[in-house]
Amino acid sequence: MSASVISDFIVPKSSGKAFKVNKGQSLRVIECEGKQVAGLMFFNAHNFKEQFMAEFSGGLSYFQPPDLGRIGSHYRLGELYSKVPYENLMLRVTDNKIGDHFLGTHCTKKTMEILQAPGHRSCSDNFAEALREYGLQLEDIYSPSVLNAFANITIDQKGDGSIQVKPPRSERGDYIEFQAEMDVLVAVSACPDDQSAINDHVCKAIKIQILEEP
Ligand SMILES: [Zn+2]
């Protein structure tokens, strides 16, 4: 029997939203128009200190079988783990057709200064506003490294450590799907960066669906 959609909403362009997904439910992060990055943070819904650790999950994926799926150009990623000392499986990637995602920093105040746009809205603002509803502040977030879904970023393709940001390859309706392996609080940022190529210079909305088996 196929899963049915129990929640379906839009995260408007350049904004953030936090919400809970229960263990066993699936989360779909969907392109409304395409070529838009969605920054994703995950927390244990019952202990916000237990947070998704992007680098750690990417590192672990090196040791996992390739059929768990690929994420980004350098990491495969099928399983998302929380930071030490917890190291629990938080979510499993169950559909990852696009496969372009970046485990790394979201855009911040400093990013915008470097992009010659001081004061421009960043993912930090989106996450701060979204998480306020749950009593969390940016000071409570252990790292700005997140799962940047649909980000077409390559590292060191020339062998010199350089980072290249290209427009996403994702189109309207493309999605990444996760199954929650614990009750999680999810924070999504519809990245507000129209300064770099990361969103193809136009900010767009992101659609969210939560699905449940009957
Ligand atoms: Zn951003």
Residues whose N, C-alpha, C, O or C-beta is under 5 A from the ligand:
A	BS01	ZN	H106 C107 S122 C123 C191 P192 D193
